[in-house]
Amino acid sequence: MDRLDAMEIAVAAIDEGSLAGAARRLGRSPAAATRAIALLEERAGETLLLRSTRGLRLTQAGEHYAVIWREVLARLAEARPGPAPNVVDGTLVLTAPEMFGRLKVAPVLESFLELHPGVQARALLLNRMVDMVGEGVDVAIRLAHLQDSRLVAVKLGEVRQVVCASPSYLARRAQPREPADLSDHLCIGLNPDGNRELWTFRHKASSGRTRSVPVRTQLSITSAGAGLDAALRGKGLVRVLSYQVAEPLAAGRLRRVLTAFEPEAIPVNMIFRPHPRRWSPVRGFVDHAVPILRRELAQVAAVVAGLSAPQD
């Protein structure tokens, strides 16, 4: 067995979550899969994969090598005779936060698949940070400030944390003028662990410093969508991300409050492994999705700034 074979088996094991799964996928024996990992670890001089009854987990060194293995295999695949130019095929695995994925990413993914019927896609819409290398993910959408990474990041835009309520609710209660006024309001929380939350606001006199304000939540709920529905029914104030409320804000069904105290905008990035081969699903999806998502987030920013309504 040479190192290229071993790399292919190791990458399959990472994607499948087990050596047995890699063996099935590649038509190899379990013993061959075990030998492949042993070969790579012998060459590296350290442990790369930790195996347990719960599956596989990459060590820190394993994460480093996994990026290299994927790049090597991708370069070789690009050099081999393959599909005709402009034909994108293969498997694409992507992840995004659940609500952003449902509202923004899923329609873009569907339009990409219509253009490229040879692609098979798997979307992980999860409200947790996914280990891209360990879980075999090709593309991720992150709504957060990024740490240093060996992955490529393309900025799509920004979103803001906004506090909103329905006109009917604000007609019944005085509109809050500063965060301390929230103690006199009904608040809808998105933390089901208790009836209090900390909402972060910017100091009005400072562009950088923030403070956390405790709010009492009469209703706590696990879903941002359900919390937003409650706010639309006039049940209280809700703190959500701007892309989640662009349409009801434009339609006048919700109103923003405490705008002078909103924290700094949160960047939205698409990240993926470097050097995707030219006709890979990763490169195809990035090229297809980036301009669409940038345009949609620009429209959200315009709505929140009161400049325009969403466009079809």
Disulfide bonds with the S-S distance in Angstrom:
none
